[in-house]
């Protein structure tokens, strides 16, 4: 399911990208670079696909791998996901 994930955003290192940072469901902070066409900068959200939801957490596929976990799939609090 296509959705948006709340996060903090900063301009990226290259034109056309943002640096995003968010928390996983276990409280770790992860960061990634996101193409600007997958960002709602005014709302501070990035585009994600929800793969699974259960007990207050959502498994999401990020637009690019997070540096800290070297993966595009992470578990985040469901409260941070805005469904489209």
LUMSE-239072 format. One record per residue (C-alpha): x, y, z; residue in one letter. Coordinates in nm, 4 decimals. Layout:
<rs>
{xx:X&yy:Y&zz:Z&rest:A};
...
</rs>
This chain:
<rs>
{xx:0.0000&yy:0.0000&zz:0.0000&rest:X};
{xx:0.1426&yy:0.3386&zz:-0.0988&rest:X};
{xx:0.1796&yy:0.5736&zz:0.1972&rest:X};
{xx:0.3884&yy:0.8577&zz:0.3387&rest:X};
{xx:0.6300&yy:0.8402&zz:0.6320&rest:X};
{xx:0.6811&yy:1.1357&zz:0.8662&rest:X};
{xx:1.0459&yy:1.2349&zz:0.9007&rest:X};
{xx:1.2868&yy:1.5253&zz:0.9255&rest:X};
{xx:1.4207&yy:1.6585&zz:0.5965&rest:X};
{xx:1.7260&yy:1.8569&zz:0.4892&rest:X};
{xx:1.8626&yy:1.9370&zz:0.1440&rest:X};
{xx:2.0697&yy:1.6472&zz:0.0123&rest:X};
{xx:2.4281&yy:1.6503&zz:-0.1072&rest:X};
{xx:2.3218&yy:1.6511&zz:-0.4737&rest:X};
{xx:2.0617&yy:1.8562&zz:-0.6610&rest:X};
{xx:1.7248&yy:1.6822&zz:-0.6724&rest:X};
{xx:1.7536&yy:1.4929&zz:-0.3446&rest:X};
{xx:1.6768&yy:1.5286&zz:0.0243&rest:X};
{xx:1.8403&yy:1.3800&zz:0.3309&rest:X};
{xx:1.5691&yy:1.2190&zz:0.5456&rest:X};
{xx:1.5856&yy:1.0973&zz:0.9044&rest:X};
{xx:1.3250&yy:0.8999&zz:1.0987&rest:X};
{xx:1.2916&yy:0.6572&zz:1.3909&rest:X};
{xx:1.2334&yy:0.2869&zz:1.3679&rest:X};
{xx:0.9815&yy:0.1121&zz:1.5909&rest:X};
{xx:1.2639&yy:0.0124&zz:1.8286&rest:X};
{xx:1.3771&yy:0.3764&zz:1.8655&rest:X};
{xx:1.6834&yy:0.3746&zz:1.6374&rest:X};
{xx:1.7371&yy:0.6746&zz:1.4128&rest:X};
{xx:1.7926&yy:0.5935&zz:1.0474&rest:X};
{xx:1.8873&yy:0.8213&zz:0.7595&rest:X};
{xx:1.8750&yy:0.8016&zz:0.3824&rest:X};
{xx:1.8852&yy:1.0106&zz:0.0673&rest:X};
{xx:1.5521&yy:1.0422&zz:-0.1138&rest:X};
{xx:1.4845&yy:1.1714&zz:-0.4681&rest:X};
{xx:1.2836&yy:1.4921&zz:-0.4543&rest:X};
{xx:0.9948&yy:1.3379&zz:-0.6504&rest:X};
{xx:0.9360&yy:1.1028&zz:-0.3534&rest:X};
{xx:0.9237&yy:1.3843&zz:-0.0962&rest:X};
{xx:0.6472&yy:1.6091&zz:0.0325&rest:X};
{xx:0.8825&yy:1.8696&zz:0.1766&rest:X};
{xx:0.6108&yy:2.1020&zz:0.3114&rest:X};
{xx:0.4574&yy:1.8099&zz:0.5036&rest:X};
{xx:0.7975&yy:1.6596&zz:0.6001&rest:X};
{xx:0.7159&yy:1.3151&zz:0.4585&rest:X};
{xx:0.8692&yy:1.0619&zz:0.2194&rest:X};
{xx:0.6912&yy:0.8104&zz:-0.0027&rest:X};
{xx:0.6973&yy:0.4489&zz:0.1203&rest:X};
{xx:0.5193&yy:0.1198&zz:0.0541&rest:X};
{xx:0.3623&yy:-0.0491&zz:0.3562&rest:X};
{xx:0.4349&yy:-0.4198&zz:0.3328&rest:X};
{xx:0.2790&yy:-0.5349&zz:0.6613&rest:X};
{xx:0.1123&yy:-0.3889&zz:0.9716&rest:X};
{xx:0.0776&yy:-0.5436&zz:1.3162&rest:X};
{xx:0.0500&yy:-0.4313&zz:1.6789&rest:X};
{xx:0.1357&yy:-0.0653&zz:1.6318&rest:X};
{xx:0.4215&yy:-0.1152&zz:1.3861&rest:X};
{xx:0.4456&yy:-0.1123&zz:1.0083&rest:X};
{xx:0.7023&yy:-0.2808&zz:0.7894&rest:X};
{xx:0.7764&yy:-0.0326&zz:0.5095&rest:X};
{xx:0.9904&yy:-0.0277&zz:0.1978&rest:X};
{xx:1.1860&yy:0.2966&zz:0.1791&rest:X};
{xx:1.2716&yy:0.4739&zz:-0.1494&rest:X};
{xx:1.6414&yy:0.3910&zz:-0.0927&rest:X};
{xx:1.8439&yy:0.1932&zz:0.1625&rest:X};
{xx:1.8930&yy:0.3447&zz:0.5066&rest:X};
{xx:2.2615&yy:0.3854&zz:0.5917&rest:X};
{xx:2.2408&yy:0.2398&zz:0.9420&rest:X};
{xx:2.0726&yy:-0.0858&zz:0.8429&rest:X};
{xx:2.1813&yy:-0.1254&zz:0.4773&rest:X};
{xx:1.8250&yy:-0.2163&zz:0.3859&rest:X};
{xx:1.5215&yy:-0.0639&zz:0.2200&rest:X};
{xx:1.2818&yy:-0.2387&zz:0.4572&rest:X};
{xx:1.2418&yy:-0.1202&zz:0.8148&rest:X};
{xx:0.9802&yy:-0.1421&zz:1.0874&rest:X};
{xx:0.8415&yy:0.1972&zz:1.1962&rest:X};
{xx:0.5641&yy:0.3066&zz:1.4323&rest:X};
{xx:0.2305&yy:0.2946&zz:1.2525&rest:X};
{xx:0.1594&yy:0.6406&zz:1.3968&rest:X};
{xx:0.4356&yy:0.7780&zz:1.1686&rest:X};
{xx:0.2670&yy:0.6446&zz:0.8534&rest:X};
{xx:0.0089&yy:0.8524&zz:0.6665&rest:X};
{xx:-0.1972&yy:0.6444&zz:0.4246&rest:X};
{xx:-0.2929&yy:0.7843&zz:0.0861&rest:X};
</rs>
